[in-house]
């Protein structure tokens, strides 16, 4: 197999020829057809996360080992499987979305299909080779969801962007459909959040971003209100656009500035769900948290149950697509640089030749 890999942080990806894995046990080998390019890949490529006054979290601090083929939004075709996967109904050529947030496979979280909460993560594209390659190994058949009638390039985004926002949205709903929910960030995650909220019947979606171009894309996707962030009055403008302080803010950027204005925009009993990994820190006036009964909650990707539920919604035609830019798999490095430079509306998806 060939893998376009991070060999040295911050340096161009290198094409490495590696042995094609032989599946054992419940494992399933797939030939990759599509792989999304995510902002999380940028953090891994750059080698660190910004922890504000606590410094930087390095790749090694997370247990990441180089060289590594990144990519966790994966669609591929089944090639073969290990003997313990017999009886799973697999056929060579089955086109599948690969759930990437895998764990040890044995703990209570994994057994309950809360793999993303496993304390021994083995996520594809993070701790083991992922989608920037010709082949990938799924640990077991339950981590595969049929593409069915979906565009496979769009379907790939559901493995991270899709279930990440779906899981975050599940943490703030139910709310009355006309109750404004603020979504911070109008990139691939933000556009998927708009699509999911609409599919779930929510009517009032306020989107915040620093890019007028991305806010225009958000309007086209169905945002009912938009706010161009910047300056010291962002919170005031968000509250004005929402018609009052908010019951829920989903921060898909999660940097120092966005977390601050998101927190300040909450009403009594409001909830801030933090998703993004931009970095920094939030200084919170502690008495306000109990006085206003506020909730600050992190949301880490999603689980296989949520991926299956989301794909079911999409296959029923209830989930609008997002803008997709297709690039060849061997241009993974160029795709990362486009994303780093902020030149992507929606999602880049790498495709096999």
C-alpha atoms as one frame of an Amber mdcrd trajectory, in Angstrom:
protein
   0.000   0.000   0.000   0.995   3.619  -0.395   0.517   6.121   2.430   0.953
   9.906   2.268   2.417  10.371   5.708   3.593  12.900   8.259   7.243  11.950
   8.732   8.274  15.183  10.437   5.847  17.679  11.966   5.187  20.738   9.859
   7.065  19.319   6.877   5.539  18.170   3.548   3.852  14.783   3.594   5.886
  11.964   2.123   4.634   9.067   0.004   5.698   5.840   1.712   5.351   2.313
   0.371   4.262   0.032   3.211   3.179  -3.609   3.415  -0.548  -3.957   2.788
  -2.053  -5.174   6.091  -3.388  -8.708   6.307  -6.633  -8.657   8.355  -6.828
 -10.935  11.370  -9.570 -11.699  13.878 -12.540  -9.384  13.198 -10.519  -6.941
  11.115 -11.687  -5.775   7.685  -9.310  -4.506   4.993 -10.674  -1.818   2.677
  -9.319  -0.089  -0.406  -9.824   3.621   0.138 -11.852   5.562  -2.415 -12.434
   8.838  -0.532 -10.828  10.602   2.448 -11.881  13.938   3.930  -9.358  16.553
   5.057 -10.192  17.879   8.534  -8.900  20.739  10.694  -7.872  18.128  13.255
  -5.378  16.877  10.677  -3.757  20.311  10.726  -3.149  20.055  14.478  -1.557
  16.629  14.078   0.510  17.777  11.096   1.699  20.866  12.978   2.524  18.668
  15.958   0.850  20.468  18.839  -2.259  21.877  20.479  -2.413  25.292  22.168
  -3.290  24.917  25.864  -3.056  28.628  26.634  -1.114  29.393  29.823  -0.386
  25.669  30.222   1.769  25.658  27.115   1.575  23.218  24.222   0.400  19.634
  23.993   2.827  17.795  21.739   2.031  14.837  19.504   4.009  12.563  21.798
   1.864  13.725  24.737  -1.123  12.182  22.988   0.704   8.975  22.136   0.971
   9.777  18.430   3.888   8.097  16.682   5.353   9.127  13.335   5.358   8.328
  10.474   1.589   8.537  10.270  -0.928   8.583   7.446  -3.591  10.964   8.744
  -7.209  11.066   7.626 -10.239   9.936   9.616 -13.087  10.654   7.178 -12.796
   7.439   5.202 -14.874   5.642   2.594 -13.566   2.496   0.976 -14.440  -0.810
  -0.636 -14.141  -4.079   1.246 -11.238  -6.245   0.060 -11.127  -9.067   2.624
 -11.546  -9.791   6.316 -10.265 -11.914   9.169 -11.833 -15.293  10.077 -13.776
 -13.936  13.068 -15.656 -11.549  10.746 -17.183 -14.429   8.791 -20.943 -14.273
   9.080 -21.024 -10.473   9.206 -22.596 -10.364   5.745 -19.624  -8.690   4.093
 -18.951  -8.982   0.381 -15.854  -7.896  -1.539 -16.540  -4.532  -3.130 -19.042
  -3.360  -0.488 -18.753   0.435  -0.344 -18.492   1.465   3.298 -18.070   4.492
   5.548 -15.425   3.668   8.150 -16.013   4.719  11.760 -12.531   5.938  12.784
 -12.788   6.706  16.531 -11.957   3.198  17.642 -10.686   2.086  21.030  -9.426
  -1.080  22.643 -12.548  -3.013  21.664 -12.855  -4.688  25.071 -13.676  -2.089
  27.748 -17.159  -1.127  28.916 -17.189   1.931  26.650 -16.318  -0.057  23.536
 -18.760  -2.852  24.378 -21.494  -0.211  24.782 -20.509   1.254  21.391 -19.149
   4.392  23.010 -15.781   3.697  21.383 -14.876   7.389  21.254 -14.819   7.421
  25.066 -12.358   4.527  25.374  -9.387   5.308  27.627  -7.048   3.498  25.219
  -7.863   5.208  21.912  -6.653   3.692  18.646  -8.309   6.193  16.297  -7.616
   5.771  12.594  -5.560   8.628  11.227  -4.388   9.582  14.726  -2.874   6.567
  16.482  -2.721   4.293  13.447  -2.681   4.855   9.707  -5.865   6.338   8.292
  -7.350   7.680   5.102  -4.386   9.320   3.377  -3.470   5.923   1.972  -4.593
   3.316  -0.521  -5.775   0.875   2.170  -7.047   0.927   5.739  -8.007  -1.669
   8.357 -11.257  -1.379  10.322 -11.062  -3.282  13.634 -14.404  -5.031  13.144
 -17.498  -5.012  10.899 -19.586  -2.911  13.311 -17.329   0.033  12.456 -18.574
  -0.036   8.851 -21.730   1.668   7.563 -22.906   1.116   3.956 -22.681   4.164
   1.693 -25.887   3.105  -0.049 -27.392   5.842  -2.207 -25.114   8.596  -0.911
 -22.403  10.455  -2.785 -19.335   8.707  -1.291 -17.394  11.979  -1.110 -20.123
  13.540   1.026 -20.557  10.306   2.981 -16.888  10.410   3.995 -17.486  13.686
   5.856 -20.084  12.030   8.080 -17.368   9.953   9.812 -16.027  13.069  11.547
 -17.640  16.352  10.542 -21.087  14.788  10.455 -21.115  12.787  13.688 -19.133
  15.468  15.516 -21.858  18.051  14.983 -24.637  15.458  15.356 -23.286  14.436
  18.761 -22.870  18.075  19.832 -26.386  18.958  18.684 -27.783  15.998  20.620
 -26.280  17.579  23.736 -28.384  20.775  23.360 -31.646  19.424  21.949 -34.526
  19.259  22.496 -35.281  22.959  22.313 -38.290  24.694  20.745 -37.680  24.856
  16.954 -37.841  28.669  16.968 -35.332  28.969  19.833 -32.079  30.380  18.401
 -29.074  28.062  18.538 -25.723  29.698  17.765 -23.121  27.797  15.766 -19.631
  29.312  15.898 -17.656  28.519  12.746 -18.957  28.188   9.189 -16.412  25.738
   7.783 -17.137  22.093   6.998 -18.318  21.423  10.550 -20.531  24.499  10.613
 -22.207  23.723   7.294 -22.817  20.156   8.423 -24.284  21.523  11.678 -26.747
  23.643   9.717 -27.723  20.626   7.626 -28.223  18.403  10.680 -30.214  21.028
  12.604 -32.497  21.500   9.597 -32.906  17.740   9.202 -33.924  17.519  12.877
 -36.557  20.204  12.329 -34.828  23.152  13.982 -35.857  26.492  12.506 -33.610
  29.181  14.042 -29.905  28.774  13.301 -27.505  31.651  13.995 -24.000  31.245
  12.558 -20.927  33.239  13.625 -17.651  33.452  11.692 -14.830  35.882  10.854
 -15.229  35.250   7.105 -17.956  37.003   5.128 -17.521  34.418   2.359 -18.152
  31.540   4.757 -21.141  33.327   6.259 -22.590  33.655   2.777 -22.144  29.897
   2.340 -23.909  29.445   5.689 -26.854  31.515   4.444 -27.031  29.431   1.302
 -27.016  26.303   3.495 -29.965  27.567   5.535 -28.674  29.741   8.381 -31.441
  32.106   9.424 -29.100  34.657  11.022 -25.385  35.404  10.666 -22.918  37.512
  12.639 -19.494  38.589  11.391 -17.229  38.188  14.415 -14.584  40.730  15.344
 -14.052  43.550  17.756 -15.163  43.890  21.355 -18.903  43.909  20.649 -19.288
  40.443  19.085 -21.324  39.191  22.039 -23.654  42.181  21.831 -24.240  41.596
  18.116 -24.892  37.885  18.650 -27.462  38.628  21.363 -29.133  41.256  19.190
 -29.321  38.889  16.217 -30.768  36.145  18.424 -33.311  38.467  20.017 -31.869
  37.836  23.466 -29.292  35.717  25.228 -29.043  32.135  24.039 -30.040  28.788
  25.459 -27.325  27.016  23.457 -24.067  27.829  21.708 -22.041  25.187  19.859
 -18.458  26.395  19.416 -16.873  24.562  16.504 -13.764  26.781  16.645 -13.161
  26.830  20.408 -10.411  29.405  20.640  -9.856  31.940  23.386 -11.934  34.639
  21.675 -14.795  32.437  20.492 -15.147  30.721  23.870 -15.310  34.109  25.591
 -18.046  35.606  23.433 -19.940  32.290  23.351 -19.947  32.065  27.161 -20.997
  35.697  27.519 -23.928  35.184  25.121 -25.590  32.487  27.286 -28.821  33.135
  29.131 -29.743  31.687  32.514 -29.691  27.896  32.213 -27.736  28.123  28.950
 -25.262  25.567  27.667 -21.966  26.043  25.819 -20.824  22.929  23.970 -17.141
  23.083  23.040 -16.086  21.088  19.975 -13.216  22.772  18.126  -9.511  22.436
  18.846  -8.259  25.878  17.812  -6.775  26.330  21.265  -6.196  28.807  24.037
  -8.129  29.027  27.276 -11.287  30.409  28.811 -11.234  32.509  31.972 -14.666
  32.215  33.586 -16.108  34.444  36.334 -16.927  31.562  38.664 -19.927  33.003
  40.572 -21.811  33.421  37.287 -21.757  29.690  36.593 -23.937  28.704  39.565
 -25.881  31.978  39.723 -26.945  31.560  36.091 -26.982  27.732  36.193 -24.691
  27.558  33.161 -23.248  24.412  31.602 -19.911  24.152  29.798 -19.548  20.763
  28.134 -16.965  19.275  25.828 -18.094  17.045  22.967 -15.591  14.645  21.432
 -16.524  13.410  17.927 -19.284  10.758  18.148 -19.933   7.033  18.404 -20.914
   4.266  15.949 -24.579   4.473  16.964 -24.620   8.159  16.066 -22.904   7.496
  12.738 -25.531   4.894  11.805 -28.357   7.235  12.867 -26.905  10.140  10.892
 -26.355   8.057   7.758 -29.939   6.809   8.014 -31.172  10.420   8.050 -28.989
  11.191   5.019 -30.118   8.115   3.095 -33.728   9.214   3.571 -32.847  12.403
   1.709 -33.326  14.607   4.777 -29.750  15.876   5.059 -28.656  18.547   2.568
 -25.150  18.247   1.191 -22.289  20.655   1.834 -19.818  22.048  -0.729 -17.210
  19.417  -1.584 -13.902  20.080  -3.329 -12.384  16.883  -4.735  -8.627  16.497
  -5.033  -6.536  13.428  -5.909  -5.231  11.417  -2.979  -1.633  12.064  -3.993
  -2.262  15.803  -3.496  -2.934  15.396   0.235  -0.137  17.818   1.107  -1.538
  20.523  -1.178  -4.993  19.971   0.318  -3.652  20.469   3.843  -2.002  23.719
   2.818  -5.210  24.989   1.226  -7.031  24.271   4.464  -4.287  25.920   6.525
  -4.541  29.045   4.363  -8.300  29.273   4.942  -9.106  28.726   1.267 -11.693
  25.990   1.708 -15.469  26.433   1.764 -17.044  23.217   2.970 -14.728  20.221
   2.784 -11.861  18.902   0.686 -12.216  15.187  -0.018  -9.293  13.252  -1.456
 -10.198  10.687  -4.101  -8.370   7.633  -5.381  -7.263   7.729  -9.014
